[in-house]
Amino acid sequence: MSQSEAWIVTALGMTVVFVGLLLCVAFIQLFSRISKRITWGEGGHGETAHGASPPAAPEAAAGGAPSEPVPADILAVIATAIEVERKLYVSRPDARRPAMQS
């Protein structure tokens, strides 16, 4: 195969892939528009049904007051603990199982 034939094959391959990606985008847009026009029944498809009220926010167990957002420093501690656990036991998934009691 000569150099010019190799460039032609490369260009054709890249063109086919690019056209395929454009067709994928077109089909995704088409299906998105079609799914918005379909009536999905109760609750809709990821959205509330027309005329239905949005779901009520969950209330806290004590006193019924709305829950406060978790502070950023607490979230950082939880995320760090999860990451440490993941790194410690990634190669030994059975190491965290509790010992069998006789």
Buried (B, 14 or more C-beta within 10 A) or exposed (E): EEEEEEEEEEEEEEEEEEEEEEEEEEEEEEEEEEEEEEEEEEEEEEEEEEEEEEEEEEEEEEEEEEEEEEEEEEEEEEEEEEEEEEEEEEEEEEEEEEEEEE
